[in-house]
Amino acid sequence: MKMIGVCACPTGIAHTYMAQAALEKAARAKGHEIKVETQGAMGIENELSAGEIADARVVIFAVGVNVEGEERFDGKQKVTVEVGKAIENPMDIIQKAEMKGMGL
Amino acid sequence: MNIQELLSASRVKFHLMSSNKLEVINELIDVLNQDGKLLNKDKYKEAVLAREKEFSTGIGMGIAIPHAKDSSVKEASLTLGISKAGIDYEALDGSLAHIFFLIAVPAESNDVHLKVLSYISRKLMHQEIRDRLLSATTYEEILAAFND
């Protein structure tokens, strides 16, 4: 399944990137394609294109602050979690995303 | 990635003495301060504690990453502390923390340093890297864990 994600945290120097790595690893372990945009102290990186957003079945927000450009994801299936949860238990979130992506 | 630029040998402590969260924060800040990286130790500590209040940086998997981006920091720098016995850092998963990265970033910091920090953060998500850090006994082994 094609998944996308956005990670952001208040300081944007550590948690954001840990969550990104954790989600990527968990999604790939389950055979999914994933691209995760980070919104941290360096601004937006690994930015999701309109095409990538359109192609994705589900978007995961692992955030402790507001998502910049949230309107880009209007109408998508969404899973929203605390950034810490994505670090602590990424597999759980990927499973939730699978369900959402399948329309369950 | 140039980790040695951010983490000098003088800021790696292989045997932390602390037994709780506040003690270990103090112990790491002392190392950072003795190395001349802080303009105002108390102000930096306040910023670190404020961040902890918002959200514990005891992120589980045996890691804690206390950090602050504040004007009390002279230069972006890392301090690494290791505790074989483990310290209760009020981790999300309730486990003891063994690897501590104290991150100090000035209010105005350049992207090169932030890039290195994000690189290290991502690396810490891998079990193999954590195992290598825990078993390291020299500064060179610490660098190698990140650079291999």
Interface residues (C-beta under 8 A of the other chain):
Chain A: C9 P10 T11 I13 A14 H15 T16 Y17 M18 Q20 A21 A22 K25 T38 G40 A41 M42 G64 V83 G84 I87 E88
Chain B: R51 E54 F55 S56 T57 I59 G60 I65 H67 A68 K69 L92 D93 I103 V105 S109 D111 L114 K115 L117 S118 Y119 S121 R122 K123 L124 M125 H126
